[in-house]
Amino acid sequence: MQTQEQILLAFYGDDFTGSTDALESLSLAGAKTRLFIDPPTAATLASMPELQAFGIAGKTRSLPPAAMEASLRPAFMQLQQMGIRHIHYKVCSTFDSSPQVGSIGKVMDLAKEIFNHPSIPLLVAAPSLGRYGLFGNLFARMGIGSNGDIYRLDRHPSMKLHPVTPSSESDLRLHLAKQTNQMVGLINILDIELSIALLQKRYQEELSDGASIVLFDALYQSQLGKIGLLLDQLSKEHNGLFTVGSSGVESALGAAFAEQGILAPKSDWPVIQPVEPLLVLSGSCSPVTGAQILWAAQQGFEVLSFDVQEAVEWGMQASSIQALLEKAKQSLANKTSLIIHTNGSDSHQEKNIPSDILGTILGEIALLLQAAQPVKRIVLAGGDSSSHAARAMGIQAVEMLSPLVAGAPLCTTFASHAMMDGIEINFKGGQVGAANYFGLLRDGLSEDL
């Protein structure tokens, strides 16, 4: 397979909302980037010589280890053969994972086998998103793009109650020890203040002590550039580098590429215009999303839910789905913005509904509504369900259209279904946004925001 010399970075996202977060970081850094649903072939990339980075929006965060390997092994092997400067496995900035679901340790074991690099850097902190690493422990703000309080991860009101991967440990080294036998070293927050040369020496000391994974702390966005320079140096030394982490990795490398004159940050994005109606489909069970739905209901949105258990049993023929579709079509015909959700539904026990089933149902609802009453802009909310919804909608790739809230840009679609091709779409993770999030997407942003 040909070497993709123009590609600075390729990332594999563990879900769709997290993948658009990385897409945003690279696009803001000035890299021409496209996010694909499935791994692009060398021929596809060769047809896009302007691309400087690309991503693959996976769904591994919601899969058990065996299914993760089935998805990741061929993708990693394909990426390994492309000769790309940096390959990144992008994880949620709250490190959602467990030995049973979305195991990041499993990813690292597989990467060690396929890429055969001396070490795997791990950067989870993303200060612009309210995610901070201090002495190996992860802290997170309640809500991204909000003024929520900051909590140690195992005391975070939302993450400690996550329905699939509840957080019970904030020290990421201990968290990972349940998922891999590899030793995890640490470049702590005091080390980050060292010079690049001394930082690289500290990294080598961790490897000499037996670590094959090295975790980086970070508290301020300004610290990421130095980490990015170290990562790029490691890539040059080892003819490529595999890294695991949040979109902090893209921010770090983007800053490093800017300092080296490889990229120039892009700031001239179009202002997001108002639309009416806006269609929101939410499989999120986050209290942050719940508060956003409540706000929207009070601000003129039509809010509908359906019997999820019945939908699982009967599919789109479920009576609650049919009733919802009739109400939804009428709302859209009346130019009333609409939210279809499962958050807090009496019949929805989120722990018992697989995200692939839930996401597929939401995607099929979107297709039917778009065929009947086309809209210009759609929001998919829910990190685990959104990737499945996007696939059901026939979305093949997206590019960033404009920034909205950190980690969740407005994008434009490339889709197999003509009615889904070229629409504006936003993927919202459960922790993203202030209460008025859906209002921003309906009402647009003024130029001074």
ZILIN-V10249 format. One record per run of one state. SS is the DSSP state (H for helix, E for strand, - for the rest). FROM is the first residue (numbers start at 0). TO is the last residue. If there is no record, write none. Layout:
BEGIN
[[SS & FROM & TO] [SS & FROM & TO]]
END
This chain:
BEGIN
[[- & 0 & 7] [E & 8 & 12] [- & 13 & 14] [H & 15 & 27] [- & 28 & 31] [E & 32 & 35] [- & 36 & 40] [H & 41 & 45] [- & 46 & 51] [E & 52 & 56] [- & 57 & 58] [H & 59 & 61] [- & 62 & 63] [H & 64 & 79] [- & 80 & 84] [E & 85 & 89] [- & 90 & 102] [H & 103 & 114] [- & 115 & 118] [E & 119 & 122] [- & 123 & 124] [E & 125 & 125] [H & 126 & 128] [- & 129 & 129] [E & 130 & 133] [- & 134 & 135] [E & 136 & 140] [- & 141 & 142] [E & 143 & 143] [- & 144 & 148] [E & 149 & 151] [H & 152 & 154] [- & 155 & 157] [H & 158 & 160] [- & 161 & 169] [E & 170 & 170] [H & 171 & 176] [- & 177 & 182] [E & 183 & 186] [- & 187 & 189] [H & 190 & 192] [- & 193 & 194] [H & 195 & 207] [- & 208 & 211] [E & 212 & 215] [- & 216 & 216] [E & 217 & 217] [- & 218 & 219] [H & 220 & 237] [- & 238 & 239] [E & 240 & 244] [- & 245 & 246] [H & 247 & 258] [- & 259 & 277] [E & 278 & 281] [- & 282 & 285] [H & 286 & 297] [- & 298 & 300] [E & 301 & 304] [- & 305 & 306] [H & 307 & 316] [- & 317 & 317] [H & 318 & 332] [- & 333 & 336] [E & 337 & 340] [- & 341 & 348] [H & 349 & 351] [- & 352 & 353] [H & 354 & 371] [- & 372 & 375] [E & 376 & 380] [- & 381 & 381] [H & 382 & 391] [- & 392 & 393] [E & 394 & 404] [- & 405 & 406] [E & 407 & 414] [- & 415 & 416] [H & 417 & 419] [- & 420 & 422] [E & 423 & 427] [- & 428 & 430] [E & 431 & 431] [- & 432 & 435] [H & 436 & 442] [- & 443 & 448]]
END
